[in-house]
Structures are given as structure tokens and as C-alpha cells.
Amino acid sequence: MENSYRLLISCPDTVGIVAAVSQFIANHEGWLLEASYHSDIDSGHFFMRNEIKADSLAVSKDEFCEKFQQVADQFSMQWSLTESTQRKRMVIMASHASHCLADLLHRWHSGDLHVDIVAVIANHNTLQSMTQWYGINFHHVDMTDKAMGNQAISQLLSEYEADVVVLARYMQIIPPALCQQYSGRMINIHHSFLPSFIGANPYQKAYERGVKLIGATCHYVTEQLDEGPIIEQDVVRVNHRHGKEDMVRLGKDVESRVLAHGVRLHIEDRVIAQGNKTVILE
């Protein structure tokens, strides 16, 4: 992968933002590989993602950041600059279900997911052998005592210096302290097309309701259960012939696909959270 810098910007909308940023990049001989913009009329906010060829710049990354702060101050920007070749450190958390974890591990192993999966944490040990086959550290954390279990998880995440935490069908509630610590960096897959069927047993609820579409939702984790900003969603059609087991089987494929796409959007720095919504700059 050729190294590039990803410049992500969020700020109050006004005239001249694109011109100022583009001119700054051009003044430092930056070669734009990709540029995406969005103006939210309702909130009056502007969002931007620029991908810059790293070796085209006439200044170092640190100098670029130092000088760009003047532009950022002018427009009251919240911004970040990341390198495409600097892989994020990912910790995956799971319980019994293997499909989402297996899909992420396979994509990583085959080189399709550009992250470093540094550990898997689970509240059961059923997925240990599969995880270790990939050469990844596995930690079983007993959640009988939830306070002690969550403390152990917090310590592991710190030890592994996790940049992003992915809940691959981890069936435990994340405590508020961890939600806050990893705000915007903890991603969950919920086996329902939110906001329908929040909480446990969504397939049973969908079956009882007689829905014609079931789906999955990839979202950031917040203190409000299953209500964090949504990154990605998809659905599959069902009908009266499908029992609950059929819905579970069909839903697993959607869950894996939606989670993988949502994680990819995050690690490629294409997601900006704004309140309870996200802007996806593809």
C-alpha cells in the first residue's frame, strides 16, 4: 500500500473552507488522491476528507500539522491526520457465536483488512482454538462477577493499546466508563435493523412480529444500549415460510458482511460521528 495522509475535518459551514484547505495542500505541493465533502444543511456543519500522497508533500507530517492548525483555527475545525500505512491496533471481543469473528479473522489473514488484530477477548472459551489457529492471543474473561470481569477487560485493552475495539457478537453490556474511554473507537454489530428490536433476542421478536425484512446494524457503542451512531446497515428479505432458525441463518450472513464493511469504513478514516448520526465519506 502506498503511504498517504488522510485529513479528516468537521467544522461549522461557511464560505471558503474547500478553497482554504485545497490551497494549503497545494502550497505544500500535496498531491490529492481523493477528496470528499458534505454540507449538512440542518446542522449547519461541514465535513471533509482529503487523501494526500505522502511523498508528494514538501514538508514533514509534523510540520504539516503545525502549519495547518492556523487554517483549522480560522474555521473552528475539529480535525485529524492519519497515515494509511500505520495500521490500527484492533482487539475483537466475542462470546459464543463464531461467524462474525471468523469472518474478520479470515479477512485479516487474507490481507483484505488492513489492521493489526492484536487479541481476542471472550467471556467463553469456545472460540479459543479458532483464534489461536490464526496466531492471535486469546483471553477468556469470566463474567460471573461482572465488575471484576470488566476491570480485567479494561486492563487488557490498555495493555494491548487498542486503537479500535470490535464487538463481534459480544453478548455483554459494556460499562459506561469503557463506553466513554473508547467513544468513537468501539464498534458493535447488532443482529437487527435498528431502531427495530433493540436488546436481546431480536430474531425471535422479528419472527413473532411477522416482518418481511430482517437486517443487521453496525454502530458505535455508547452508554445507551444499541443506540450509538450507525455506521452501516443491510437487510435480507424473509416471508411467512421462514421460521426463526431460517432467520438466524440468513441473518448471520448479513451480520458478517455489515460488520466487516463498517470496520473497513472506520479503519480507512471515512466516518465522522456528529451527534447520534454519522457522515460516511466514500
Backbone torsions as a table, in degrees:
resi	resn	phi	psi	omega
1	MET	NA	128.1	175.7
2	GLU	-70.0	136.4	-177.5
3	ASN	-72.5	134.1	175.6
4	SER	-139.8	159.3	175.6
5	TYR	-103.2	134.4	179.2
6	ARG	-108.9	112.4	-178.2
7	LEU	-100.6	113.4	-177.9
8	LEU	-110.7	129.9	-173.2
9	ILE	-134.1	139.0	172.3
10	SER	-137.5	131.2	-177.7
11	CYS	-163.6	164.9	172.8
12	PRO	-59.0	139.3	-176.3
13	ASP	-75.9	138.7	176.3
14	THR	-162.7	173.4	179.8
15	VAL	-74.9	138.3	169.5
16	GLY	100.2	-0.7	-176.6
17	ILE	-65.9	-51.2	-178.0
18	VAL	-61.2	-42.6	-179.5
19	ALA	-62.6	-43.3	-177.2
20	ALA	-66.8	-43.4	-179.1
21	VAL	-68.5	-45.9	-179.6
22	SER	-61.9	-41.2	180.0
23	GLN	-66.4	-39.1	178.4
24	PHE	-61.9	-45.2	-180.0
25	ILE	-63.6	-43.7	-180.0
26	ALA	-64.4	-39.1	-179.9
27	ASN	-62.0	-24.4	179.1
28	HIS	-106.9	21.8	173.0
29	GLU	64.1	26.9	179.4
30	GLY	-73.2	137.4	179.3
31	TRP	-103.4	111.6	-178.5
32	LEU	-77.9	122.5	176.5
33	LEU	-91.8	-28.3	-177.0
34	GLU	-159.7	143.9	177.6
35	ALA	-144.1	130.1	179.7
36	SER	-135.1	140.4	-178.1
37	TYR	-137.9	153.8	172.6
38	HIS	-152.9	130.9	175.5
39	SER	-109.6	119.8	179.3
40	ASP	-92.9	106.4	-174.7
41	ILE	-64.0	-40.2	-176.3
42	ASP	-65.5	-43.4	-177.4
43	SER	-91.6	-13.9	-177.8
44	GLY	69.9	30.2	-177.5
45	HIS	-115.2	151.6	-179.0
46	PHE	-122.1	140.4	-176.8
47	PHE	-128.9	140.6	-176.1
48	MET	-146.6	142.3	172.1
49	ARG	-134.1	121.4	175.4
50	ASN	-118.7	134.9	174.2
51	GLU	-111.7	123.6	-171.5
52	ILE	-117.2	133.1	176.0
53	LYS	-62.8	117.6	-169.8
54	ALA	-61.1	-46.0	-175.1
55	ASP	-78.7	2.5	176.3
56	SER	-85.1	-22.0	-175.6
57	LEU	-71.2	142.7	179.6
58	ALA	-86.5	-0.9	-179.6
59	VAL	-128.2	162.6	176.5
60	SER	-73.9	167.5	178.1
61	LYS	-60.5	-43.8	-179.3
62	ASP	-63.1	-41.4	179.7
63	GLU	-68.8	-37.9	176.6
64	PHE	-58.2	-48.2	-178.8
65	CYS	-62.5	-44.0	-178.5
66	GLU	-61.2	-43.6	-178.6
67	LYS	-75.6	-34.6	-178.3
68	PHE	-67.7	-23.4	-179.3
69	GLN	-57.6	-29.4	177.6
70	GLN	-65.1	-41.2	176.2
71	VAL	-66.9	-42.0	-179.9
72	ALA	-61.0	-42.9	179.1
73	ASP	-63.6	-36.8	-179.1
74	GLN	-61.7	-34.5	-175.9
75	PHE	-112.7	12.4	-179.7
76	SER	53.0	50.6	-175.8
77	MET	-84.8	144.6	158.9
78	GLN	-101.4	126.7	-172.0
79	TRP	-148.9	162.5	176.3
80	SER	-148.8	154.5	176.2
81	LEU	-131.5	118.8	-178.9
82	THR	-123.5	160.9	178.5
83	GLU	-103.3	134.6	-176.7
84	SER	-66.2	-29.7	-177.3
85	THR	-87.7	-5.6	177.2
86	GLN	-90.0	98.2	-173.2
87	ARG	-69.3	137.9	175.7
88	LYS	-74.0	145.5	178.5
89	ARG	-89.7	115.3	-174.3
90	MET	-109.4	133.6	169.3
91	VAL	-113.4	129.9	178.8
92	ILE	-104.4	136.7	176.7
93	MET	-116.6	138.4	-175.9
94	ALA	-145.8	175.2	176.6
95	SER	-126.7	-106.7	179.3
96	HIS	-95.7	-44.9	-172.9
97	ALA	-62.9	135.7	-173.2
98	SER	-105.2	-15.9	-166.7
99	HIS	-64.2	-42.8	-179.0
100	CYS	-70.8	-41.9	177.9
101	LEU	-63.4	-46.5	-179.2
102	ALA	-59.9	-40.2	-179.1
103	ASP	-65.4	-44.4	179.5
104	LEU	-65.2	-42.9	179.6
105	LEU	-62.9	-40.6	179.1
106	HIS	-64.6	-44.9	179.9
107	ARG	-62.8	-39.5	177.1
108	TRP	-65.8	-46.5	-176.9
109	HIS	-62.7	-35.2	-178.0
110	SER	-86.2	-0.2	177.4
111	GLY	84.7	10.8	-179.1
112	ASP	-87.4	-13.4	-178.4
113	LEU	-122.4	108.5	-171.4
114	HIS	-86.9	73.9	175.4
115	VAL	-139.4	169.9	168.5
116	ASP	-107.7	106.8	175.2
117	ILE	-80.6	106.6	-170.9
118	VAL	-94.0	-19.1	-179.9
119	ALA	-168.9	156.8	169.7
120	VAL	-121.3	130.4	177.7
121	ILE	-115.7	132.7	-179.1
122	ALA	-141.5	150.1	177.2
123	ASN	-90.8	7.0	168.9
124	HIS	-138.5	159.9	-177.1
125	ASN	-101.7	13.1	-175.8
126	THR	-67.4	-22.3	-176.4
127	LEU	-101.2	10.5	-174.5
128	GLN	-65.2	-48.4	-175.5
129	SER	-64.7	-39.5	178.8
130	MET	-63.9	-43.5	-179.7
131	THR	-64.1	-45.8	-176.3
132	GLN	-70.7	-23.4	174.0
133	TRP	-58.9	-33.0	178.4
134	TYR	-83.2	-0.1	179.3
135	GLY	77.1	25.3	-177.3
136	ILE	-108.7	138.7	179.5
137	ASN	-62.5	134.9	179.4
138	PHE	-118.9	134.5	178.4
139	HIS	-127.2	120.3	174.2
140	HIS	-92.3	121.6	179.0
141	VAL	-115.7	113.7	179.6
142	ASP	-70.4	125.0	-177.7
143	MET	-104.2	20.0	175.5
144	THR	-58.4	-46.5	170.5
145	ASP	-99.3	100.8	-171.8
146	LYS	-64.5	-36.5	-179.7
147	ALA	-63.3	-46.1	179.3
148	MET	-67.6	-39.2	179.4
149	GLY	-63.1	-46.6	179.7
150	ASN	-65.9	-32.7	175.8
151	GLN	-65.4	-41.1	178.2
152	ALA	-65.0	-39.6	178.4
153	ILE	-64.7	-44.6	178.7
154	SER	-58.1	-41.7	-179.4
155	GLN	-66.5	-41.7	179.2
156	LEU	-63.8	-42.7	179.2
157	LEU	-61.8	-38.4	177.6
158	SER	-68.0	-44.0	-179.2
159	GLU	-62.1	-37.1	179.9
160	TYR	-85.8	-2.2	179.1
161	GLU	50.9	52.8	-175.6
162	ALA	-65.9	126.6	172.5
163	ASP	-84.4	-32.6	-180.0
164	VAL	-144.0	140.4	178.8
165	VAL	-118.9	127.7	-178.1
166	VAL	-115.3	123.2	177.0
167	LEU	-91.9	98.0	-176.7
168	ALA	-93.4	75.3	-174.1
169	ARG	63.0	45.4	172.6
170	TYR	-83.2	114.4	-168.6
171	MET	-97.6	46.9	174.7
172	GLN	-131.6	150.7	178.5
173	ILE	-80.8	130.9	179.3
174	ILE	-79.9	129.5	-179.0
175	PRO	-67.4	153.9	-176.6
176	PRO	-53.7	-39.2	-177.5
177	ALA	-61.0	-41.9	179.0
178	LEU	-71.5	-35.8	175.7
179	CYS	-58.2	-43.8	-179.1
180	GLN	-70.9	-41.6	-177.6
181	GLN	-63.3	-37.0	-177.4
182	TYR	-110.4	30.5	178.2
183	SER	-57.5	127.8	-178.6
184	GLY	76.6	4.1	-179.4
185	ARG	-131.3	1.3	178.2
186	MET	-115.0	121.5	-171.9
187	ILE	-116.5	134.4	-179.1
188	ASN	-121.2	151.1	169.0
189	ILE	-111.4	124.7	177.0
190	HIS	-111.5	132.1	-174.4
191	HIS	-83.9	57.8	176.2
192	SER	-163.5	154.7	175.4
193	PHE	-85.0	86.7	-177.1
194	LEU	-58.4	146.5	12.4
195	PRO	-88.0	13.8	176.9
196	SER	-75.4	139.9	170.6
197	PHE	56.6	56.9	174.4
198	ILE	-68.8	148.9	174.7
199	GLY	90.2	-154.8	-171.9
200	ALA	-79.9	157.0	173.3
201	ASN	55.9	47.2	-178.4
202	PRO	-66.1	-32.1	179.2
203	TYR	-67.0	-38.3	176.4
204	GLN	-63.4	-43.9	179.4
205	LYS	-64.0	-40.8	179.7
206	ALA	-65.5	-40.8	178.8
207	TYR	-63.1	-45.0	-179.2
208	GLU	-66.3	-30.6	-179.3
209	ARG	-81.3	-17.2	178.8
210	GLY	73.5	36.7	-178.2
211	VAL	-68.1	159.6	178.0
212	LYS	-105.6	-8.0	176.4
213	LEU	-134.9	133.7	168.6
214	ILE	-120.8	157.7	-175.8
215	GLY	-155.8	-168.9	178.9
216	ALA	-142.4	153.0	-176.0
217	THR	-133.5	125.1	173.7
218	CYS	-100.3	124.7	-174.9
219	HIS	-148.0	160.9	174.0
220	TYR	-74.9	146.4	-178.3
221	VAL	-85.8	132.0	173.2
222	THR	-129.4	178.3	179.6
223	GLU	-66.9	-22.2	178.2
224	GLN	-87.3	116.9	-173.9
225	LEU	-55.4	122.7	175.3
226	ASP	59.0	27.2	-178.7
227	GLU	-123.5	12.8	179.6
228	GLY	-71.7	166.0	-179.9
229	PRO	-55.1	131.4	-174.7
230	ILE	-84.4	131.6	178.8
231	ILE	-97.4	-44.7	-175.7
232	GLU	-153.1	149.3	176.3
233	GLN	-146.7	155.7	172.2
234	ASP	-157.6	165.8	-176.4
235	VAL	-137.5	164.5	170.6
236	VAL	-135.8	143.7	-176.8
237	ARG	-81.7	139.3	175.2
238	VAL	-130.8	168.0	178.2
239	ASN	-144.5	-170.9	-173.7
240	HIS	-66.0	-16.6	179.4
241	ARG	-80.4	-15.5	-176.5
242	HIS	-86.3	123.1	173.3
243	GLY	-84.1	-178.0	179.8
244	LYS	-60.8	-40.4	-179.6
245	GLU	-63.7	-36.4	177.0
246	ASP	-64.9	-40.8	179.7
247	MET	-63.6	-40.9	177.9
248	VAL	-61.9	-45.2	-178.8
249	ARG	-62.6	-48.0	179.2
250	LEU	-66.6	-37.1	-177.4
251	GLY	-67.1	-31.9	-178.6
252	LYS	-60.2	-40.6	179.0
253	ASP	-63.4	-42.2	-179.8
254	VAL	-66.0	-42.9	-179.9
255	GLU	-57.7	-49.5	-178.1
256	SER	-61.3	-43.7	-178.0
257	ARG	-66.8	-43.9	-178.5
258	VAL	-67.1	-42.8	179.7
259	LEU	-63.5	-45.9	-179.1
260	ALA	-60.4	-42.3	179.8
261	HIS	-67.3	-41.9	178.6
262	GLY	-62.8	-42.6	177.7
263	VAL	-63.6	-42.2	179.1
264	ARG	-61.1	-43.5	178.5
265	LEU	-59.7	-40.4	-178.8
266	HIS	-68.4	-48.0	-175.4
267	ILE	-71.8	-18.9	174.5
268	GLU	-90.4	9.7	176.9
269	ASP	56.4	48.5	180.0
270	ARG	-109.2	3.3	-174.1
271	VAL	-116.2	129.3	171.9
272	ILE	-122.6	119.9	177.9
273	ALA	-84.6	135.0	178.4
274	GLN	-136.8	100.2	-175.6
275	GLY	68.2	-128.7	179.6
276	ASN	-97.8	16.4	179.7
277	LYS	-122.9	169.9	172.1
278	THR	-129.7	152.9	170.0
279	VAL	-110.8	124.7	-178.5
280	ILE	-106.5	113.9	-176.7
281	LEU	-101.1	90.9	-178.6
282	GLU	-104.6	NA	NA
